[in-house]
């Protein structure tokens, strides 16, 4: 039970950080790296899961349709993070 609570806490922190990144200005380095699309191809084989993909799965579990508009409203975004802790 304690391990599941820790995993939910980590997922909630990821959602919180994603909301923070979405609210950043486009000129910030973290936002630029978040929005960057690599030109090269990934190696052959099973691709490694990226952080954004993990957080995206959590967002789908919470049934959030548009995170960008939700992140602009800090109160609603905090509610989402609290909901993720109990999921």
C-alpha positions in Angstrom: 0.0 0.0 0.0 2.8 2.4 0.9 4.5 1.7 -2.5 1.3 2.6 -4.4 1.0 5.8 -2.5 4.6 6.7 -3.5 3.9 6.0 -7.1 0.8 8.1 -7.1 2.7 10.9 -5.5 5.5 10.8 -8.1 2.8 10.8 -10.9 1.1 13.8 -9.3 4.5 15.6 -9.1 5.0 15.0 -12.8 1.6 16.4 -13.6 2.4 19.4 -11.5 5.7 20.0 -13.3 4.0 19.6 -16.7 1.5 22.3 -15.7 4.3 24.5 -14.6 6.1 24.0 -18.0 2.9 24.8 -19.9 2.5 28.1 -18.1 6.1 29.1 -18.9 7.0 31.7 -21.6 8.1 30.2 -24.9 11.5 31.8 -24.6 12.6 29.8 -21.5 15.1 27.0 -22.1 13.0 24.4 -20.3 9.9 25.2 -22.5 12.1 25.2 -25.6 13.4 21.7 -24.8 9.9 20.5 -24.0 8.6 21.7 -27.4 11.7 20.5 -29.3 11.2 17.8 -31.9 14.3 15.8 -32.8 15.2 15.4 -36.4 17.0 12.1 -36.2 15.4 8.7 -36.0 15.3 6.5 -33.0 17.3 3.2 -32.9 15.8 0.0 -34.1 13.9 -2.0 -31.4 11.5 -1.2 -28.7 11.6 2.6 -28.1 12.3 3.7 -24.6 9.4 5.5 -22.9 9.9 9.2 -22.6 8.8 11.3 -19.6 6.2 13.1 -21.7 4.6 9.8 -22.8 4.3 8.6 -19.2 2.7 11.8 -18.1 0.4 11.6 -21.2 -0.8 8.2 -20.0 -1.6 9.7 -16.6 -3.5 12.5 -18.3 -5.6 10.0 -20.3 -6.4 8.0 -17.1 -7.7 11.3 -15.5 -9.7 11.9 -18.7 -8.4 15.4 -19.3 -9.1 16.6 -22.8 -6.9 19.8 -23.1 -4.1 20.2 -20.6 -2.8 23.4 -22.1 -6.0 25.4 -21.2 -6.3 23.5 -17.8 -2.7 24.5 -16.9 -3.5 28.2 -17.3 -6.0 27.9 -14.5 -3.8 27.1 -11.4 -6.7 26.2 -9.2 -8.1 23.6 -11.6 -4.6 22.3 -12.2 -4.0 21.8 -8.5 -7.3 19.9 -8.3 -6.1 17.6 -11.1 -2.9 17.0 -9.2 -4.8 16.1 -6.0 -7.0 13.8 -8.0 -3.9 12.1 -9.5 -2.7 11.3 -5.9 -5.8 9.3 -5.2 -6.0 7.5 -8.6 
